[in-house]
Amino acid sequence: QVQLVESGGGLVQPGGSLTLSCTASRNIFSIYTMGWYRQAPGQQREFVAAITSGGGTNYINSAKGRFTISRDNAKNTVFLQMNSLKPEDTAVYYCNAFWGLGYDYWGQGTQVTVSS
């Protein structure tokens, strides 16, 4: 089992920045892909960004150039730095750890609200 705890959400004005953190209960980054997803009210959960065990990264098109995913292996923590935030970025953001079938874990989510 892996527990994931997110933090760092909040209310920010358009154009502002936030950094989300996700701390895993044990050292898994050497084998798991870590990802961030989000779910806006009335919409399906969507992929935002991911970092593989090898350090490769991938982003949804709308996040490219604005968001950066990174990790601190010593602290078992993955980050999502979000810049130039837009109202359409408003959602609950979830951290995910994925290795394969049966090895798919989610955090509880953290709310991000972009509004003036």
C-alpha positions in Angstrom: 0.0 0.0 0.0 1.0 3.6 -0.7 -0.5 6.6 0.9 -0.3 9.9 -0.9 -1.0 13.3 0.8 -1.4 16.4 -1.2 -1.0 20.0 -0.1 -0.6 23.5 -1.5 -3.9 24.2 -3.0 -5.8 27.5 -2.4 -7.3 30.6 -3.9 -5.2 32.5 -6.4 -5.8 35.4 -8.8 -5.6 34.8 -12.6 -2.0 35.0 -13.6 -0.8 33.9 -10.2 1.2 30.8 -9.2 0.8 27.9 -6.9 2.9 24.9 -6.1 1.2 21.6 -5.1 3.1 18.9 -3.2 2.4 15.2 -2.9 4.2 13.1 -0.3 4.3 9.4 -0.6 4.3 7.1 2.5 7.4 5.3 1.2 10.1 5.5 -1.4 8.4 4.5 -4.7 9.8 6.9 -7.2 12.3 4.5 -8.6 9.5 2.3 -10.0 6.3 4.3 -10.0 5.1 6.9 -12.4 3.8 9.9 -10.4 1.1 12.0 -11.9 -1.2 14.9 -11.3 -4.8 14.8 -12.4 -7.6 17.3 -11.9 -11.4 17.3 -11.8 -13.5 20.4 -12.3 -17.2 20.4 -11.1 -19.4 18.4 -13.5 -16.4 17.2 -15.5 -14.4 14.0 -15.7 -11.0 13.7 -14.1 -8.3 14.6 -16.6 -4.6 14.0 -16.8 -2.4 17.1 -16.1 1.2 16.0 -15.8 3.4 13.0 -15.0 7.0 12.1 -14.3 8.2 8.6 -14.9 10.6 6.6 -12.7 13.3 7.5 -15.3 12.6 11.2 -14.9 10.7 11.7 -18.2 7.8 14.2 -18.1 4.6 14.6 -19.9 1.9 17.3 -19.8 -1.5 18.0 -21.1 -1.3 20.6 -23.9 -3.0 23.3 -21.9 -0.3 23.0 -19.2 2.8 23.0 -21.4 4.9 26.1 -20.7 3.0 26.9 -17.6 3.2 23.9 -15.3 6.3 22.0 -14.2 6.3 18.6 -12.5 9.3 17.6 -10.4 10.2 15.4 -7.5 12.5 15.2 -4.5 13.5 11.6 -4.1 15.0 12.1 -0.6 11.6 13.5 0.6 9.4 11.1 -1.3 7.6 14.2 -2.6 6.5 15.2 -6.1 5.6 18.8 -7.0 3.5 20.6 -9.5 4.6 24.2 -10.0 1.7 26.1 -11.7 2.3 29.5 -13.2 0.1 31.9 -15.2 -2.9 30.3 -13.7 -6.3 30.7 -15.5 -9.8 30.4 -14.2 -10.2 27.2 -16.3 -7.4 25.6 -14.1 -9.9 25.6 -11.2 -10.4 22.1 -10.0 -9.6 19.5 -7.4 -6.1 18.3 -8.1 -5.2 14.7 -7.3 -1.8 13.0 -7.0 -1.5 9.5 -8.5 1.1 6.8 -8.2 1.0 4.1 -10.9 3.1 1.0 -11.5 0.7 -1.4 -13.0 -2.6 -3.3 -12.5 -3.4 -3.3 -8.8 -0.7 -0.8 -8.1 -2.6 2.5 -8.7 -2.9 4.9 -5.8 -4.6 8.2 -5.3 -4.4 11.1 -2.8 -7.4 12.8 -1.3 -7.2 15.8 -3.6 -6.5 19.5 -3.0 -8.7 22.4 -4.2 -7.2 25.0 -6.6 -9.4 28.0 -7.3 -8.4 30.7 -9.7 -10.5 33.7 -9.4 -10.3 37.5 -9.0 
